[in-house]
Amino acid sequence: MLVLLPVLALGLFALRGSPGLWAHLVSNVLPVAARQTVILLLGVGFIVATLGTVTAWLVAACDFPGRRIFGWALLLPLAVPTYIVAYAYLDLLHPVGPVQGAIRGWLGYASPREFRLPDIRSMPGCILLLGLVLYPYVYLPVRALFAMQAGNLLDAGRTLGAGPVATFLRVAIPLARPAVAIGTALALMEAMNDIGAAEFLGVRTLTVSVYSTWINRSDLPGAAQIALAMLAITMALVMLERRGRKRQRYAAGAQPLRRMRLRGWRAWGATLVCALPVAFGFAAPAWYLVGAAWARYRFAGLSPRILEEAGNTAFFAALATLVALLLGLVVTGAARMRPGRLTQTMARLSTLGYAVPGTILAIGLLPVIALADRQIAAASQALLGVGPGLLLLGSGAALIYAYVARFLAIATGGIEAGLSRVPRSLDHVARTLGRSPGQVFREVHVPISRPALAASGLLIFVDCVKELPATLLLRPLNFETLSTHLYGEAARGTYEDAAIAALIIVAIGILPVMVLARTIRR
Amino acid sequence: MRVGLSGLIGAVLAAQAVAASAQELNLYTTREPNLIEPLLASFSESTGVKVNTIFLKDGLAERVEQEGEASPADVLMTVDIGNLVDLVDRGLTQPVESEALAAAIPENLRDKDGNWFALSQRARVLYADKDLDLASFTYEDLAKPEWQGKVCIRSGQHPYNVALTASYIVHHGEEAAKTWLEGVKANLARTAGGGDRDVARDIMGGICEIGIANSYYVGLMRSGAGGPEQEEWVKAIKVVLPTFEGGGTQVNVSGAAVAKHAPNKDQAVQLLEYLVSDEAQKIYAEANFEYPVKPGVAVSPVIEDIADLNADGTDLTEIARQRKAASELAEAVGFDN
């Protein structure tokens, strides 16, 4: 219900549109937007699937210099929101920026008029940046699969005489396919929902079109119509993810993997392959941010408000994470304990929020929350004679709702994946021993899926910290988070003022990545 | 955790206090917080009225509409005439009668029924490579083939560019505007996008030679408020005030309205009146490098060279009305693709 309401509201908005509008959209907007979206998704999908699988395989199955560090360092790009990466790279790679300046100095050119590189503001630039930041969505599940489940099969492959490359191609890849599908689907949903980076780099995806239809023409019905059309694409992605998961059969008690020691050029090649995504997906933008933030600090000092904003950000993200995990447990638990059409459908619908672009979800949520608020205000006026104002919007409760509705999918998905590792026979045994379904859930399922819970929780937390559109629209008066601060500055064109806030967002993002790294090492 | 919790409780209490206290006022704004803070601080100091703000870049109208009668919003402030008129059209504002406002703001910069008031003006000007020999320039020139591959501009869907196209429609009609947009699109040196300051930086970087951007960014860059790099960017360009053929330079406004259900209407009017006082108009000019709406208030010396503004006389509501057509044209010619 929670997640369904805003989608229903969208449907109502969409119905209010005039028919002429749709004709304009179909002839002028949708073809280009759909083409750009498809190109973007294909490109990003290719990069994240390749990068994620190869690095996961290297770290899980091989030994080479730096392997232990890369094990967690490969997760670091998760900490950097795509819009921040886009800002950072535009500055770094601009003709008047440091990189091209150095290249010109090296080649002996005096001015950018004589020599410059192609502009990063393009589709290839956007694909590359999103791919470099989103590949951990693939790396994470694939690595977990290799590390925990694939041991005996890979050993068997090697016993039969296959070298590292052959084992990878013939055994590992087919084995990893479901996990790759899951990760790629998640990464693509992120890519499709992205508005900051795509808009900034001049790529007009469907999401960007939804946004400009709504904002620049005050045409909410039109925006809602495109958004609902987008749901179709996303549902396809969700189904891809589901199919991947269905085929994923875990054999409990599989042997841990014995790593192959790589030597010579192979070893260093592996190091290089793992180092590149870390360097470009994390180190370069982070290094840039540190520099920009330091320059800003020396120029203007530290605003005292930034601490308050960091506190707001962390608190609301943590609270929303907690709520989302609890709800995720309830939904997946119900689907497992009482498998039936109703619970299955519920579990599936709860992932809808993730499929709707953040902007659009926020717009759908607004009438739902405002209606509740008006009812509360009227009831309180009637009963107590005091108007509390708008309780949900005024207190920030609306934000928690928005975050949970948006990221519940991560919780249900993660917990389901964790539970799927628990053989049903274990449930039956527990039931035979006289445990109630609820007890089985508490005593068997929750403990076993704790790593999955931790991993999903951390992803949700980081996503909440980065979340922008719903935060902007649904927050109370005098309330800023790091991302709204950042956006305010970026909207003004003063990116440099935002460097410190951006750096803190990245730093907050790193902490969960560390914990995540520890979880998967176990 | 504790900081956050007290923050939450604080927010709840604040929300309730807002309803009770009379010496406060709630401002919903699409204007970036840092730009109006000096004005609000000065207002609070001189009147003792506390201003609570929320920056709603997009969705201001939706939020106020949905909050309905219980909305705490008193003043609604936007940076674009289209959004301002949109608020009025949706019935989210109320008329205000104020001698002070009527006296300070010229008639063409406020609603005749008192629903909205312009507070500051900005011009859409030409940034050009400083070595370029350009005495005069018209917006129509932007589409001339001689500029092929030499023009930088932000998204055709950005409100500033939508307003420019809308003005073009008012001047020359929709067909001509379409041809013009196609011409400009053909002249682009890179995908339309980014911000106005990027035009200056891209000119410095040799990506393009001319571009259209807002006047006050020149002041912001020159002032050094954005850091030393931006002072370099602005040195690479010169500013020309373009005009429409047979017209003037296109201007847009930031403006405000009193919300329909404003719980603190008196304070709301008080704020508007303050914002057009000599003192506040001077802050607009000096802190934001905008053109004051009040006749007689000087622009900042930092942008003195572009002070001789011959603003286009087109009625602002007329431009606002063409906004939708302008946005659709940008899509029809694939301006941003």
Interface residues (C-beta under 8 A of the other chain):
Chain A: H24 N28 V29 V32 Q36 L90 H94 P95 V96 S111 P112 R113 R116 D119 R121 S122 E199 F200 L201 G202 R204 Y211 S212 W214 I215 N216 R217 S218 D219 L220 A295 R296 F299 E308 G311 N312 A314 F315 F316 A318 L319 T359 A362 I363 L366 P367 I369 A370 L371 D373 R374 A377 G387 P388 G389 L390 L391 L393 G394 S395 G396 L472 L473 R475 P476 L477 N478 F479 E480 T484 Y487 G488 E489 A491 R492 G493 T494 E496 D497
Chain B: M1 V3 G4 L5 G7 L8 A11 V12 A14 A15 Q16 V18 A19 N26 E32 P33 N34 L35 N52 T53 I54 F55 L56 K57 D58 G59 A61 E62 R63 Q66 E67 G68 E69 A70 S71 P72 N83 D86 S155 Q157 H158 P159 V162 R190 T191 A192 G193 G194 G195 D196 R197 D198 R201 D202 M204 G205 G206 I207 Y217 L220 A225 G226 G227 E229 Q230 E232 W233 R323 K324 S327 E328 E331 A332 G334 D336 N337
